[in-house]
Amino acid sequence: MTKIICLLLTIAFSSCVIHTYGGYGYWQPPVYVGPSIGLGTIIAVVVSWTRNKSILLAIIHGILGWLYVIYAIIVPKR
């Protein structure tokens, strides 16, 4: 589970840039981010694949995004 969390954090922060000013580093997000896959989509696909092992369901749940993530938290796995 920690590998999945690390992967998600890496994807989430991969579009940020590190700047240094006076010896201090800080994160600055890019000015423009085009259409891309959101964090909710990534989490939904990972949770769906972990629970169901089905590519079709993972795609459908990825489209639903955060709705499926909330559903997966509320409804226990059978």
PDB file of N, CA, C and O in Angstrom:
ATOM      1  N   MET A   1       0.822  -1.195   0.000  1.00  0.00           N
ATOM      2  CA  MET A   1       0.000   0.000   0.000  1.00  0.00           C
ATOM      3  C   MET A   1       0.866   1.259   0.000  1.00  0.00           C
ATOM      4  O   MET A   1       0.490   2.266  -0.601  1.00  0.00           O
ATOM      5  N   THR A   2       2.016   1.215   0.664  1.00  0.00           N
ATOM      6  CA  THR A   2       2.873   2.396   0.691  1.00  0.00           C
ATOM      7  C   THR A   2       3.468   2.686  -0.684  1.00  0.00           C
ATOM      8  O   THR A   2       3.736   3.842  -1.009  1.00  0.00           O
ATOM      9  N   LYS A   3       3.677   1.644  -1.498  1.00  0.00           N
ATOM     10  CA  LYS A   3       4.176   1.871  -2.855  1.00  0.00           C
ATOM     11  C   LYS A   3       3.152   2.625  -3.685  1.00  0.00           C
ATOM     12  O   LYS A   3       3.511   3.491  -4.483  1.00  0.00           O
ATOM     13  N   ILE A   4       1.878   2.302  -3.502  1.00  0.00           N
ATOM     14  CA  ILE A   4       0.819   2.992  -4.236  1.00  0.00           C
ATOM     15  C   ILE A   4       0.751   4.453  -3.810  1.00  0.00           C
ATOM     16  O   ILE A   4       0.619   5.341  -4.652  1.00  0.00           O
ATOM     17  N   ILE A   5       0.840   4.704  -2.515  1.00  0.00           N
ATOM     18  CA  ILE A   5       0.793   6.084  -2.012  1.00  0.00           C
ATOM     19  C   ILE A   5       1.984   6.876  -2.538  1.00  0.00           C
ATOM     20  O   ILE A   5       1.824   8.025  -2.950  1.00  0.00           O
ATOM     21  N   CYS A   6       3.173   6.283  -2.531  1.00  0.00           N
ATOM     22  CA  CYS A   6       4.351   6.961  -3.065  1.00  0.00           C
ATOM     23  C   CYS A   6       4.194   7.269  -4.552  1.00  0.00           C
ATOM     24  O   CYS A   6       4.567   8.350  -5.009  1.00  0.00           O
ATOM     25  N   LEU A   7       3.641   6.318  -5.305  1.00  0.00           N
ATOM     26  CA  LEU A   7       3.417   6.537  -6.725  1.00  0.00           C
ATOM     27  C   LEU A   7       2.439   7.684  -6.955  1.00  0.00           C
ATOM     28  O   LEU A   7       2.669   8.534  -7.815  1.00  0.00           O
ATOM     29  N   LEU A   8       1.353   7.710  -6.193  1.00  0.00           N
ATOM     30  CA  LEU A   8       0.366   8.771  -6.345  1.00  0.00           C
ATOM     31  C   LEU A   8       0.949  10.132  -5.990  1.00  0.00           C
ATOM     32  O   LEU A   8       0.669  11.119  -6.672  1.00  0.00           O
ATOM     33  N   LEU A   9       1.758  10.201  -4.930  1.00  0.00           N
ATOM     34  CA  LEU A   9       2.383  11.472  -4.563  1.00  0.00           C
ATOM     35  C   LEU A   9       3.388  11.922  -5.614  1.00  0.00           C
ATOM     36  O   LEU A   9       3.501  13.114  -5.896  1.00  0.00           O
ATOM     37  N   THR A  10       4.109  10.982  -6.190  1.00  0.00           N
ATOM     38  CA  THR A  10       5.062  11.322  -7.245  1.00  0.00           C
ATOM     39  C   THR A  10       4.344  11.901  -8.456  1.00  0.00           C
ATOM     40  O   THR A  10       4.785  12.896  -9.032  1.00  0.00           O
ATOM     41  N   ILE A  11       3.234  11.270  -8.840  1.00  0.00           N
ATOM     42  CA  ILE A  11       2.462  11.768  -9.978  1.00  0.00           C
ATOM     43  C   ILE A  11       1.863  13.132  -9.668  1.00  0.00           C
ATOM     44  O   ILE A  11       1.849  14.017 -10.524  1.00  0.00           O
ATOM     45  N   ALA A  12       1.367  13.304  -8.441  1.00  0.00           N
ATOM     46  CA  ALA A  12       0.720  14.562  -8.073  1.00  0.00           C
ATOM     47  C   ALA A  12       1.694  15.727  -8.089  1.00  0.00           C
ATOM     48  O   ALA A  12       1.332  16.831  -8.496  1.00  0.00           O
ATOM     49  N   PHE A  13       2.935  15.496  -7.647  1.00  0.00           N
ATOM     50  CA  PHE A  13       3.893  16.596  -7.547  1.00  0.00           C
ATOM     51  C   PHE A  13       4.882  16.656  -8.702  1.00  0.00           C
ATOM     52  O   PHE A  13       5.812  17.462  -8.670  1.00  0.00           O
ATOM     53  N   SER A  14       4.702  15.825  -9.716  1.00  0.00           N
ATOM     54  CA  SER A  14       5.655  15.801 -10.820  1.00  0.00           C
ATOM     55  C   SER A  14       5.570  17.052 -11.682  1.00  0.00           C
ATOM     56  O   SER A  14       6.528  17.379 -12.383  1.00  0.00           O
ATOM     57  N   SER A  15       4.456  17.751 -11.646  1.00  0.00           N
ATOM     58  CA  SER A  15       4.323  18.951 -12.473  1.00  0.00           C
ATOM     59  C   SER A  15       4.788  20.203 -11.749  1.00  0.00           C
ATOM     60  O   SER A  15       4.726  21.291 -12.320  1.00  0.00           O
ATOM     61  N   CYS A  16       5.251  20.085 -10.511  1.00  0.00           N
ATOM     62  CA  CYS A  16       5.750  21.234  -9.761  1.00  0.00           C
ATOM     63  C   CYS A  16       7.226  21.453 -10.065  1.00  0.00           C
ATOM     64  O   CYS A  16       7.933  20.532 -10.473  1.00  0.00           O
ATOM     65  N   VAL A  17       7.676  22.673  -9.862  1.00  0.00           N
ATOM     66  CA  VAL A  17       9.050  23.041 -10.140  1.00  0.00           C
ATOM     67  C   VAL A  17       9.685  23.527  -8.850  1.00  0.00           C
ATOM     68  O   VAL A  17       9.053  24.249  -8.079  1.00  0.00           O
ATOM     69  N   ILE A  18      10.937  23.134  -8.607  1.00  0.00           N
ATOM     70  CA  ILE A  18      11.652  23.613  -7.423  1.00  0.00           C
ATOM     71  C   ILE A  18      12.497  24.813  -7.827  1.00  0.00           C
ATOM     72  O   ILE A  18      13.289  24.735  -8.767  1.00  0.00           O
ATOM     73  N   HIS A  19      12.326  25.921  -7.115  1.00  0.00           N
ATOM     74  CA  HIS A  19      13.109  27.128  -7.345  1.00  0.00           C
ATOM     75  C   HIS A  19      13.967  27.382  -6.112  1.00  0.00           C
ATOM     76  O   HIS A  19      13.573  27.051  -4.993  1.00  0.00           O
ATOM     77  N   THR A  20      15.127  27.963  -6.321  1.00  0.00           N
ATOM     78  CA  THR A  20      15.955  28.343  -5.183  1.00  0.00           C
ATOM     79  C   THR A  20      16.131  29.849  -5.190  1.00  0.00           C
ATOM     80  O   THR A  20      16.340  30.467  -6.234  1.00  0.00           O
ATOM     81  N   TYR A  21      16.041  30.421  -4.005  1.00  0.00           N
ATOM     82  CA  TYR A  21      16.196  31.861  -3.865  1.00  0.00           C
ATOM     83  C   TYR A  21      16.891  32.111  -2.537  1.00  0.00           C
ATOM     84  O   TYR A  21      16.318  31.848  -1.479  1.00  0.00           O
ATOM     85  N   GLY A  22      18.095  32.605  -2.579  1.00  0.00           N
ATOM     86  CA  GLY A  22      18.822  32.889  -1.357  1.00  0.00           C
ATOM     87  C   GLY A  22      19.138  31.628  -0.553  1.00  0.00           C
ATOM     88  O   GLY A  22      19.222  31.682   0.674  1.00  0.00           O
ATOM     89  N   GLY A  23      19.311  30.505  -1.229  1.00  0.00           N
ATOM     90  CA  GLY A  23      19.645  29.270  -0.542  1.00  0.00           C
ATOM     91  C   GLY A  23      18.440  28.483  -0.064  1.00  0.00           C
ATOM     92  O   GLY A  23      18.596  27.377   0.455  1.00  0.00           O
ATOM     93  N   TYR A  24      17.241  29.025  -0.226  1.00  0.00           N
ATOM     94  CA  TYR A  24      16.031  28.323   0.204  1.00  0.00           C
ATOM     95  C   TYR A  24      15.296  27.800  -1.026  1.00  0.00           C
ATOM     96  O   TYR A  24      15.195  28.492  -2.039  1.00  0.00           O
ATOM     97  N   GLY A  25      14.794  26.600  -0.933  1.00  0.00           N
ATOM     98  CA  GLY A  25      14.042  26.023  -2.036  1.00  0.00           C
ATOM     99  C   GLY A  25      12.557  26.081  -1.748  1.00  0.00           C
ATOM    100  O   GLY A  25      12.142  25.916  -0.600  1.00  0.00           O
ATOM    101  N   TYR A  26      11.762  26.310  -2.756  1.00  0.00           N
ATOM    102  CA  TYR A  26      10.316  26.315  -2.596  1.00  0.00           C
ATOM    103  C   TYR A  26       9.657  25.739  -3.839  1.00  0.00           C
ATOM    104  O   TYR A  26      10.219  25.776  -4.933  1.00  0.00           O
ATOM    105  N   TRP A  27       8.450  25.203  -3.650  1.00  0.00           N
ATOM    106  CA  TRP A  27       7.682  24.606  -4.739  1.00  0.00           C
ATOM    107  C   TRP A  27       6.845  25.670  -5.415  1.00  0.00           C
ATOM    108  O   TRP A  27       6.240  26.511  -4.749  1.00  0.00           O
ATOM    109  N   GLN A  28       6.810  25.637  -6.718  1.00  0.00           N
ATOM    110  CA  GLN A  28       5.938  26.534  -7.454  1.00  0.00           C
ATOM    111  C   GLN A  28       5.234  25.724  -8.534  1.00  0.00           C
ATOM    112  O   GLN A  28       5.883  25.152  -9.410  1.00  0.00           O
ATOM    113  N   PRO A  29       3.900  25.677  -8.472  1.00  0.00           N
ATOM    114  CA  PRO A  29       3.192  24.936  -9.517  1.00  0.00           C
ATOM    115  C   PRO A  29       3.315  25.647 -10.851  1.00  0.00           C
ATOM    116  O   PRO A  29       3.538  26.857 -10.883  1.00  0.00           O
ATOM    117  N   PRO A  30       3.174  24.927 -11.949  1.00  0.00           N
ATOM    118  CA  PRO A  30       3.261  25.579 -13.255  1.00  0.00           C
ATOM    119  C   PRO A  30       2.132  26.589 -13.448  1.00  0.00           C
ATOM    120  O   PRO A  30       1.065  26.469 -12.846  1.00  0.00           O
ATOM    121  N   VAL A  31       2.380  27.567 -14.282  1.00  0.00           N
ATOM    122  CA  VAL A  31       1.394  28.614 -14.516  1.00  0.00           C
ATOM    123  C   VAL A  31       0.175  28.052 -15.234  1.00  0.00           C
ATOM    124  O   VAL A  31      -0.956  28.393 -14.888  1.00  0.00           O
ATOM    125  N   TYR A  32       0.388  27.207 -16.215  1.00  0.00           N
ATOM    126  CA  TYR A  32      -0.727  26.634 -16.957  1.00  0.00           C
ATOM    127  C   TYR A  32      -0.584  25.127 -16.973  1.00  0.00           C
ATOM    128  O   TYR A  32       0.479  24.595 -17.293  1.00  0.00           O
ATOM    129  N   VAL A  33      -1.644  24.454 -16.632  1.00  0.00           N
ATOM    130  CA  VAL A  33      -1.684  23.000 -16.721  1.00  0.00           C
ATOM    131  C   VAL A  33      -2.804  22.652 -17.686  1.00  0.00           C
ATOM    132  O   VAL A  33      -3.970  22.956 -17.435  1.00  0.00           O
ATOM    133  N   GLY A  34      -2.449  22.024 -18.770  1.00  0.00           N
ATOM    134  CA  GLY A  34      -3.425  21.652 -19.789  1.00  0.00           C
ATOM    135  C   GLY A  34      -4.270  20.481 -19.334  1.00  0.00           C
ATOM    136  O   GLY A  34      -4.150  20.027 -18.197  1.00  0.00           O
ATOM    137  N   PRO A  35      -5.115  19.996 -20.210  1.00  0.00           N
ATOM    138  CA  PRO A  35      -5.939  18.843 -19.877  1.00  0.00           C
ATOM    139  C   PRO A  35      -5.060  17.643 -19.519  1.00  0.00           C
ATOM    140  O   PRO A  35      -4.136  17.289 -20.251  1.00  0.00           O
ATOM    141  N   SER A  36      -5.367  17.041 -18.399  1.00  0.00           N
ATOM    142  CA  SER A  36      -4.574  15.896 -17.967  1.00  0.00           C
ATOM    143  C   SER A  36      -5.424  14.999 -17.079  1.00  0.00           C
ATOM    144  O   SER A  36      -6.604  15.265 -16.851  1.00  0.00           O
ATOM    145  N   ILE A  37      -4.814  13.944 -16.589  1.00  0.00           N
ATOM    146  CA  ILE A  37      -5.503  13.021 -15.696  1.00  0.00           C
ATOM    147  C   ILE A  37      -5.414  13.577 -14.288  1.00  0.00           C
ATOM    148  O   ILE A  37      -4.328  13.907 -13.811  1.00  0.00           O
ATOM    149  N   GLY A  38      -6.559  13.680 -13.619  1.00  0.00           N
ATOM    150  CA  GLY A  38      -6.584  14.213 -12.268  1.00  0.00           C
ATOM    151  C   GLY A  38      -6.250  13.171 -11.217  1.00  0.00           C
ATOM    152  O   GLY A  38      -6.214  11.972 -11.493  1.00  0.00           O
ATOM    153  N   LEU A  39      -6.009  13.648 -10.020  1.00  0.00           N
ATOM    154  CA  LEU A  39      -5.670  12.769  -8.911  1.00  0.00           C
ATOM    155  C   LEU A  39      -6.822  11.831  -8.586  1.00  0.00           C
ATOM    156  O   LEU A  39      -6.588  10.668  -8.257  1.00  0.00           O
ATOM    157  N   GLY A  40      -8.065  12.309  -8.670  1.00  0.00           N
ATOM    158  CA  GLY A  40      -9.231  11.462  -8.411  1.00  0.00           C
ATOM    159  C   GLY A  40      -9.327  10.312  -9.390  1.00  0.00           C
ATOM    160  O   GLY A  40      -9.721   9.205  -9.021  1.00  0.00           O
ATOM    161  N   THR A  41      -8.970  10.568 -10.638  1.00  0.00           N
ATOM    162  CA  THR A  41      -8.988   9.518 -11.649  1.00  0.00           C
ATOM    163  C   THR A  41      -7.944   8.454 -11.345  1.00  0.00           C
ATOM    164  O   THR A  41      -8.218   7.259 -11.454  1.00  0.00           O
ATOM    165  N   ILE A  42      -6.758   8.884 -10.966  1.00  0.00           N
ATOM    166  CA  ILE A  42      -5.682   7.942 -10.664  1.00  0.00           C
ATOM    167  C   ILE A  42      -6.044   7.074  -9.468  1.00  0.00           C
ATOM    168  O   ILE A  42      -5.872   5.856  -9.506  1.00  0.00           O
ATOM    169  N   ILE A  43      -6.544   7.696  -8.412  1.00  0.00           N
ATOM    170  CA  ILE A  43      -6.921   6.939  -7.218  1.00  0.00           C
ATOM    171  C   ILE A  43      -8.052   5.972  -7.545  1.00  0.00           C
ATOM    172  O   ILE A  43      -8.026   4.822  -7.105  1.00  0.00           O
ATOM    173  N   ALA A  44      -9.046   6.422  -8.312  1.00  0.00           N
ATOM    174  CA  ALA A  44     -10.180   5.566  -8.656  1.00  0.00           C
ATOM    175  C   ALA A  44      -9.728   4.349  -9.460  1.00  0.00           C
ATOM    176  O   ALA A  44     -10.200   3.240  -9.209  1.00  0.00           O
ATOM    177  N   VAL A  45      -8.829   4.536 -10.414  1.00  0.00           N
ATOM    178  CA  VAL A  45      -8.349   3.420 -11.230  1.00  0.00           C
ATOM    179  C   VAL A  45      -7.554   2.434 -10.375  1.00  0.00           C
ATOM    180  O   VAL A  45      -7.720   1.222 -10.511  1.00  0.00           O
ATOM    181  N   VAL A  46      -6.697   2.945  -9.502  1.00  0.00           N
ATOM    182  CA  VAL A  46      -5.894   2.064  -8.642  1.00  0.00           C
ATOM    183  C   VAL A  46      -6.785   1.281  -7.688  1.00  0.00           C
ATOM    184  O   VAL A  46      -6.603   0.075  -7.523  1.00  0.00           O
ATOM    185  N   VAL A  47      -7.747   1.954  -7.057  1.00  0.00           N
ATOM    186  CA  VAL A  47      -8.653   1.273  -6.125  1.00  0.00           C
ATOM    187  C   VAL A  47      -9.502   0.251  -6.874  1.00  0.00           C
ATOM    188  O   VAL A  47      -9.696  -0.864  -6.389  1.00  0.00           O
ATOM    189  N   SER A  48     -10.008   0.617  -8.047  1.00  0.00           N
ATOM    190  CA  SER A  48     -10.837  -0.295  -8.827  1.00  0.00           C
ATOM    191  C   SER A  48     -10.048  -1.532  -9.254  1.00  0.00           C
ATOM    192  O   SER A  48     -10.549  -2.653  -9.159  1.00  0.00           O
ATOM    193  N   TRP A  49      -8.826  -1.332  -9.721  1.00  0.00           N
ATOM    194  CA  TRP A  49      -8.021  -2.475 -10.134  1.00  0.00           C
ATOM    195  C   TRP A  49      -7.687  -3.372  -8.941  1.00  0.00           C
ATOM    196  O   TRP A  49      -7.696  -4.597  -9.061  1.00  0.00           O
ATOM    197  N   THR A  50      -7.392  -2.758  -7.787  1.00  0.00           N
ATOM    198  CA  THR A  50      -7.078  -3.531  -6.589  1.00  0.00           C
ATOM    199  C   THR A  50      -8.269  -4.368  -6.141  1.00  0.00           C
ATOM    200  O   THR A  50      -8.104  -5.514  -5.721  1.00  0.00           O
ATOM    201  N   ARG A  51      -9.461  -3.803  -6.228  1.00  0.00           N
ATOM    202  CA  ARG A  51     -10.657  -4.504  -5.762  1.00  0.00           C
ATOM    203  C   ARG A  51     -11.204  -5.497  -6.777  1.00  0.00           C
ATOM    204  O   ARG A  51     -11.658  -6.573  -6.390  1.00  0.00           O
ATOM    205  N   ASN A  52     -11.175  -5.165  -8.074  1.00  0.00           N
ATOM    206  CA  ASN A  52     -11.900  -5.954  -9.072  1.00  0.00           C
ATOM    207  C   ASN A  52     -11.023  -6.708 -10.066  1.00  0.00           C
ATOM    208  O   ASN A  52     -11.466  -7.712 -10.624  1.00  0.00           O
ATOM    209  N   LYS A  53      -9.804  -6.260 -10.303  1.00  0.00           N
ATOM    210  CA  LYS A  53      -8.905  -6.845 -11.314  1.00  0.00           C
ATOM    211  C   LYS A  53      -9.555  -6.880 -12.699  1.00  0.00           C
ATOM    212  O   LYS A  53      -9.455  -7.876 -13.415  1.00  0.00           O
ATOM    213  N   SER A  54     -10.226  -5.778 -13.070  1.00  0.00           N
ATOM    214  CA  SER A  54     -10.892  -5.682 -14.365  1.00  0.00           C
ATOM    215  C   SER A  54     -10.532  -4.351 -15.021  1.00  0.00           C
ATOM    216  O   SER A  54     -10.719  -3.287 -14.432  1.00  0.00           O
ATOM    217  N   ILE A  55     -10.017  -4.423 -16.239  1.00  0.00           N
ATOM    218  CA  ILE A  55      -9.634  -3.215 -16.954  1.00  0.00           C
ATOM    219  C   ILE A  55     -10.860  -2.389 -17.320  1.00  0.00           C
ATOM    220  O   ILE A  55     -10.834  -1.164 -17.201  1.00  0.00           O
ATOM    221  N   LEU A  56     -11.934  -3.039 -17.763  1.00  0.00           N
ATOM    222  CA  LEU A  56     -13.153  -2.322 -18.141  1.00  0.00           C
ATOM    223  C   LEU A  56     -13.721  -1.550 -16.951  1.00  0.00           C
ATOM    224  O   LEU A  56     -14.066  -0.375 -17.079  1.00  0.00           O
ATOM    225  N   LEU A  57     -13.817  -2.206 -15.797  1.00  0.00           N
ATOM    226  CA  LEU A  57     -14.316  -1.512 -14.601  1.00  0.00           C
ATOM    227  C   LEU A  57     -13.371  -0.391 -14.176  1.00  0.00           C
ATOM    228  O   LEU A  57     -13.823   0.655 -13.710  1.00  0.00           O
ATOM    229  N   ALA A  58     -12.066  -0.600 -14.330  1.00  0.00           N
ATOM    230  CA  ALA A  58     -11.106   0.448 -13.967  1.00  0.00           C
ATOM    231  C   ALA A  58     -11.290   1.684 -14.844  1.00  0.00           C
ATOM    232  O   ALA A  58     -11.182   2.811 -14.360  1.00  0.00           O
ATOM    233  N   ILE A  59     -11.567   1.476 -16.127  1.00  0.00           N
ATOM    234  CA  ILE A  59     -11.799   2.610 -17.032  1.00  0.00           C
ATOM    235  C   ILE A  59     -13.085   3.340 -16.639  1.00  0.00           C
ATOM    236  O   ILE A  59     -13.106   4.569 -16.567  1.00  0.00           O
ATOM    237  N   ILE A  60     -14.152   2.584 -16.387  1.00  0.00           N
ATOM    238  CA  ILE A  60     -15.428   3.199 -16.006  1.00  0.00           C
ATOM    239  C   ILE A  60     -15.280   3.952 -14.685  1.00  0.00           C
ATOM    240  O   ILE A  60     -15.770   5.073 -14.554  1.00  0.00           O
ATOM    241  N   HIS A  61     -14.614   3.348 -13.715  1.00  0.00           N
ATOM    242  CA  HIS A  61     -14.434   4.001 -12.418  1.00  0.00           C
ATOM    243  C   HIS A  61     -13.493   5.194 -12.531  1.00  0.00           C
ATOM    244  O   HIS A  61     -13.637   6.164 -11.787  1.00  0.00           O
ATOM    245  N   GLY A  62     -12.531   5.138 -13.452  1.00  0.00           N
ATOM    246  CA  GLY A  62     -11.667   6.289 -13.690  1.00  0.00           C
ATOM    247  C   GLY A  62     -12.441   7.483 -14.227  1.00  0.00           C
ATOM    248  O   GLY A  62     -12.136   8.629 -13.898  1.00  0.00           O
ATOM    249  N   ILE A  63     -13.449   7.209 -15.058  1.00  0.00           N
ATOM    250  CA  ILE A  63     -14.297   8.296 -15.567  1.00  0.00           C
ATOM    251  C   ILE A  63     -15.120   8.899 -14.434  1.00  0.00           C
ATOM    252  O   ILE A  63     -15.318  10.112 -14.376  1.00  0.00           O
ATOM    253  N   LEU A  64     -15.593   8.045 -13.538  1.00  0.00           N
ATOM    254  CA  LEU A  64     -16.385   8.538 -12.403  1.00  0.00           C
ATOM    255  C   LEU A  64     -15.524   9.263 -11.366  1.00  0.00           C
ATOM    256  O   LEU A  64     -16.018  10.139 -10.656  1.00  0.00           O
ATOM    257  N   GLY A  65     -14.254   8.907 -11.278  1.00  0.00           N
ATOM    258  CA  GLY A  65     -13.304   9.609 -10.421  1.00  0.00           C
ATOM    259  C   GLY A  65     -13.631   9.543  -8.947  1.00  0.00           C
ATOM    260  O   GLY A  65     -13.764   8.462  -8.374  1.00  0.00           O
ATOM    261  N   TRP A  66     -13.760  10.723  -8.329  1.00  0.00           N
ATOM    262  CA  TRP A  66     -13.953  10.825  -6.880  1.00  0.00           C
ATOM    263  C   TRP A  66     -15.245  10.159  -6.421  1.00  0.00           C
ATOM    264  O   TRP A  66     -15.324   9.710  -5.278  1.00  0.00           O
ATOM    265  N   LEU A  67     -16.259  10.082  -7.282  1.00  0.00           N
ATOM    266  CA  LEU A  67     -17.498   9.412  -6.876  1.00  0.00           C
ATOM    267  C   LEU A  67     -17.228   7.953  -6.535  1.00  0.00           C
ATOM    268  O   LEU A  67     -17.753   7.434  -5.550  1.00  0.00           O
ATOM    269  N   TYR A  68     -16.406   7.290  -7.355  1.00  0.00           N
ATOM    270  CA  TYR A  68     -16.091   5.891  -7.070  1.00  0.00           C
ATOM    271  C   TYR A  68     -15.199   5.762  -5.838  1.00  0.00           C
ATOM    272  O   TYR A  68     -15.350   4.815  -5.066  1.00  0.00           O
ATOM    273  N   VAL A  69     -14.280   6.691  -5.647  1.00  0.00           N
ATOM    274  CA  VAL A  69     -13.399   6.633  -4.473  1.00  0.00           C
ATOM    275  C   VAL A  69     -14.233   6.713  -3.196  1.00  0.00           C
ATOM    276  O   VAL A  69     -14.006   5.950  -2.257  1.00  0.00           O
ATOM    277  N   ILE A  70     -15.186   7.626  -3.160  1.00  0.00           N
ATOM    278  CA  ILE A  70     -16.061   7.753  -1.989  1.00  0.00           C
ATOM    279  C   ILE A  70     -16.909   6.498  -1.816  1.00  0.00           C
ATOM    280  O   ILE A  70     -17.097   6.025  -0.695  1.00  0.00           O
ATOM    281  N   TYR A  71     -17.420   5.956  -2.919  1.00  0.00           N
ATOM    282  CA  TYR A  71     -18.202   4.720  -2.866  1.00  0.00           C
ATOM    283  C   TYR A  71     -17.358   3.567  -2.304  1.00  0.00           C
ATOM    284  O   TYR A  71     -17.833   2.793  -1.473  1.00  0.00           O
ATOM    285  N   ALA A  72     -16.110   3.460  -2.761  1.00  0.00           N
ATOM    286  CA  ALA A  72     -15.235   2.376  -2.310  1.00  0.00           C
ATOM    287  C   ALA A  72     -14.914   2.495  -0.827  1.00  0.00           C
ATOM    288  O   ALA A  72     -14.691   1.483  -0.162  1.00  0.00           O
ATOM    289  N   ILE A  73     -14.887   3.701  -0.306  1.00  0.00           N
ATOM    290  CA  ILE A  73     -14.636   3.907   1.129  1.00  0.00           C
ATOM    291  C   ILE A  73     -15.857   3.505   1.940  1.00  0.00           C
ATOM    292  O   ILE A  73     -15.727   2.887   2.997  1.00  0.00           O
ATOM    293  N   ILE A  74     -17.040   3.851   1.453  1.00  0.00           N
ATOM    294  CA  ILE A  74     -18.272   3.606   2.200  1.00  0.00           C
ATOM    295  C   ILE A  74     -18.690   2.136   2.149  1.00  0.00           C
ATOM    296  O   ILE A  74     -19.038   1.557   3.177  1.00  0.00           O
ATOM    297  N   VAL A  75     -18.658   1.532   0.963  1.00  0.00           N
ATOM    298  CA  VAL A  75     -19.138   0.154   0.774  1.00  0.00           C
ATOM    299  C   VAL A  75     -17.970  -0.807   0.934  1.00  0.00           C
ATOM    300  O   VAL A  75     -16.973  -0.682   0.222  1.00  0.00           O
ATOM    301  N   PRO A  76     -18.070  -1.764   1.855  1.00  0.00           N
ATOM    302  CA  PRO A  76     -16.959  -2.711   2.050  1.00  0.00           C
ATOM    303  C   PRO A  76     -16.851  -3.686   0.877  1.00  0.00           C
ATOM    304  O   PRO A  76     -17.828  -3.952   0.176  1.00  0.00           O
ATOM    305  N   LYS A  77     -15.641  -4.211   0.684  1.00  0.00           N
ATOM    306  CA  LYS A  77     -15.411  -5.198  -0.379  1.00  0.00           C
ATOM    307  C   LYS A  77     -16.094  -6.511  -0.023  1.00  0.00           C
ATOM    308  O   LYS A  77     -16.058  -6.945   1.129  1.00  0.00           O
ATOM    309  N   ARG A  78     -16.707  -7.132  -1.002  1.00  0.00           N
ATOM    310  CA  ARG A  78     -17.426  -8.388  -0.769  1.00  0.00           C
ATOM    311  C   ARG A  78     -16.502  -9.562  -0.748  1.00  0.00           C
ATOM    312  O   ARG A  78     -16.948 -10.695  -0.563  1.00  0.00           O
TER     313      ARG A  78
END
